[in-house]
Amino acid sequence: MAKTQRGKQAPKAGTAARASAARGARSTAKATRPVPAERKAARSAEAPARAPAVHATRATAAESRGKYVYCIIRSDDPLKFGPVGIGTEPADVHTVNYKELAAVVSDTPVEVFDATRENVLAHERVNETVMRNHTVIPMSFGTVFKTRDDIVELLRAAYEAFNDVLNKMQDKLEFGLKVLWDRDVMIREIEDEDEDVRRLKGEISSQKGSTYFARMQYGRLMDAALEARSERYVRDIFEELRPVSVASRANKPIGDKMIMNAAFLVAREKESAFDSKVKQIGARHGSLTFKYTGPWPPYNFVNIRLKLERAREGE
């Protein structure tokens, strides 16, 4: 039986919404895949908004006090989430509200935060706490605004954009699935199953005359067989999980053992069904290892690029 492991691992910093000092503000969220971060905001037709007279989001003056922003949610009323925020002493987390939108924040020095394990886990801890009862738009690790007014201006300027994203992500969660294999085990299976590969291996093992061409052909056949097998596994897994997920995204595998690195967007009411399906698939693939994490905020399915205009040119 395959190893199917489900756990919580903090995603890498910077995988959510991006924020930078420049002109304009906009949001682009797709249920199928995020818009590339490098795309200029002005080129997107979805949810344009401008944020005039907003100061830069980051500074290095540690003596100043600012607002660390974790995520955006819907809430008509101010909310408090307790001392769960980033900092040596966990900061009190609360909301800054504009109409029915709210930024989840904590007070912090205005500085650039190092992406240490402790800091990233604190950022994720807040998002996990909030997402229990709210749909969230996660912000990048280290997003800091100078003042409360700057955040209100952001919510006002990107009001339609945030509402559009929240509508699309309503009651949806993200799950991660990584699938790994033992390459040597796969090679032995292919040698047992493929007659041509088995014949070439026999020629090489017999060492009768030159084996150069046999080894070259063996290598080509084996590489092709491994690639085909990997693609088949990945295709079949995506296909089986399609009925219990809203959308999926394939990310680049990491290392030689990983053949699948995917994220799935799942409706809250389908969480149990998705969980059961992953376990069923894992049980059928005894030579694979499944690493299954979540639920997360929809990091891979929301990519918001916010550009904030300075109050004056040359400031």
Residue pairs with C-beta under 8 A, 6 or more apart in sequence:
1 282
1 283
1 286
2 282
2 283
2 284
2 285
2 286
2 287
2 288
2 289
2 290
3 282
3 289
3 290
4 278
4 279
4 282
4 283
4 289
4 290
4 292
5 289
5 290
5 291
5 292
6 275
6 278
6 292
6 293
6 294
7 291
7 292
7 293
8 293
8 294
9 176
9 293
10 117
10 120
10 121
10 123
10 124
11 124
11 176
11 296
11 299
12 120
13 115
13 120
13 123
13 140
13 141
13 142
14 115
14 140
14 141
14 142
15 140
15 299
15 300
16 137
16 138
16 139
16 140
16 141
16 297
16 299
16 302
16 303
16 304
17 137
17 138
17 139
17 140
17 143
17 302
17 303
17 304
17 305
17 306
18 37
18 140
18 303
18 304
18 305
18 306
19 57
19 139
19 140
19 143
19 306
19 308
20 57
20 305
20 306
20 307
20 308
21 55
21 56
21 57
21 58
21 307
21 308
21 310
22 307
22 308
22 309
23 50
23 307
23 309
24 41
24 42
24 48
24 49
24 50
24 51
24 307
24 309
25 41
25 49
25 50
25 51
25 154
25 157
25 158
25 161
25 306
25 307
25 308
26 41
26 42
26 44
26 46
26 47
26 48
26 49
26 158
26 161
26 304
26 305
26 306
26 307
27 46
27 47
27 49
27 158
27 161
27 162
27 164
27 165
27 304
27 305
27 306
28 34
28 35
28 39
28 44
28 46
28 47
28 303
28 304
28 305
29 35
29 46
29 164
29 165
29 168
29 169
29 301
29 302
29 303
29 304
30 168
30 301
31 168
31 246
31 247
31 265
31 301
32 247
32 249
33 247
33 249
33 301
34 249
34 300
34 301
34 302
34 303
35 44
35 303
35 305
36 303
37 303
37 305
39 305
41 48
41 305
41 307
42 48
46 161
46 164
47 158
47 160
47 161
47 164
47 165
48 161
49 157
49 158
49 159
49 160
49 161
50 157
50 309
51 153
51 154
51 156
51 157
51 158
51 306
51 307
51 308
51 309
52 153
52 157
52 309
52 311
53 153
53 309
53 311
54 150
54 153
54 154
54 157
54 308
54 309
54 310
54 311
55 145
55 146
55 147
55 150
55 308
55 310
55 311
56 146
56 308
56 310
57 143
57 144
57 145
57 146
57 150
57 308
58 110
58 111
58 112
58 142
58 144
59 66
59 110
59 111
59 144
59 146
60 110
60 111
60 112
61 110
61 111
62 109
62 110
62 111
63 109
64 109
64 110
64 146
65 107
65 108
65 109
65 110
66 107
66 108
66 109
66 110
66 144
66 145
66 146
66 147
67 96
67 103
67 105
67 106
67 107
67 108
67 144
67 145
67 146
67 147
67 148
67 150
67 151
68 85
68 86
68 91
68 105
68 106
68 107
68 108
68 113
68 143
68 144
69 103
69 104
69 105
69 139
69 143
69 144
69 145
69 151
70 85
70 93
70 104
70 105
70 106
70 123
70 126
70 127
70 130
70 138
70 139
71 103
71 104
71 126
71 127
71 130
71 131
71 136
71 137
71 138
71 139
71 297
72 101
72 102
72 103
72 104
72 136
72 137
72 139
72 155
72 162
72 166
73 95
73 101
73 102
73 104
73 130
73 134
73 135
73 136
73 137
73 166
74 100
74 101
74 102
74 134
74 135
74 166
75 95
75 97
75 100
75 101
75 102
75 134
76 97
76 99
76 100
77 97
78 94
78 95
78 97
78 102
79 94
79 95
79 102
79 104
80 92
80 93
80 94
80 95
81 93
81 94
81 104
81 126
81 129
81 130
82 92
82 93
82 129
83 89
83 90
83 91
83 92
83 93
84 90
84 93
84 122
84 125
84 126
84 129
85 91
85 92
85 93
85 106
85 108
85 122
85 126
86 106
86 108
86 113
86 119
86 122
86 123
86 126
87 106
87 108
87 122
90 122
91 106
91 107
91 108
92 106
92 107
93 104
93 105
93 106
93 126
93 129
94 104
94 105
94 106
95 102
95 103
95 104
95 105
96 102
96 103
96 105
96 148
96 151
96 152
96 155
97 155
98 152
98 155
98 156
98 159
99 155
99 159
101 155
101 159
101 162
101 163
102 155
103 151
103 154
103 155
104 126
104 130
104 136
105 145
105 151
106 126
108 144
110 144
110 146
111 144
112 142
112 144
113 119
113 141
113 142
113 144
115 141
115 142
119 141
120 141
123 141
127 136
127 138
127 296
127 297
130 136
131 173
131 295
131 297
135 166
135 169
135 170
135 171
135 172
136 169
136 297
136 298
137 162
137 165
137 166
137 169
137 297
137 302
137 304
138 297
138 298
138 299
138 302
145 151
145 154
150 308
154 306
154 308
155 162
158 306
161 304
165 302
165 304
169 298
169 301
169 302
171 267
171 268
171 269
172 246
172 265
172 266
172 267
172 268
172 298
172 301
173 265
173 266
173 267
173 268
173 271
173 294
173 295
173 296
173 297
173 298
174 263
174 264
174 265
174 266
174 294
174 295
174 296
174 297
174 298
174 299
174 300
174 301
175 263
175 264
175 266
175 274
175 278
175 292
175 293
175 294
175 295
175 296
176 262
176 263
176 264
176 291
176 292
176 293
176 294
176 296
177 237
177 241
177 260
177 262
177 263
177 264
177 278
177 290
177 291
177 292
177 293
178 253
178 258
178 260
178 261
178 262
178 290
178 291
178 292
179 233
179 234
179 237
179 258
179 259
179 260
179 288
179 289
179 290
179 291
180 257
180 258
180 259
180 288
180 289
180 291
181 230
181 233
181 257
181 259
181 287
181 288
181 289
182 257
182 287
183 226
183 256
183 257
185 287
186 226
186 229
186 287
187 222
187 226
189 287
190 197
190 222
190 225
190 226
190 229
191 197
191 198
191 201
192 198
194 221
194 225
196 221
197 218
197 221
197 222
197 225
200 214
200 217
200 218
200 221
201 218
203 211
203 214
204 211
204 214
204 215
204 218
230 259
233 259
233 260
233 285
233 288
234 250
234 259
234 260
237 260
237 262
237 281
238 248
238 250
238 262
240 277
240 281
241 248
241 264
241 274
241 277
241 278
241 281
242 248
244 266
244 270
244 273
244 274
244 277
245 264
245 265
245 266
245 270
245 274
246 265
246 266
246 267
247 264
247 265
247 301
248 262
248 263
248 264
248 265
249 262
249 263
249 264
249 300
249 301
250 260
250 261
250 262
251 261
251 262
251 263
251 300
252 261
253 259
253 260
253 261
254 261
263 299
263 300
263 301
264 274
265 298
265 300
265 301
266 274
266 295
271 295
278 290
278 292
281 290
282 288
282 290
282 292
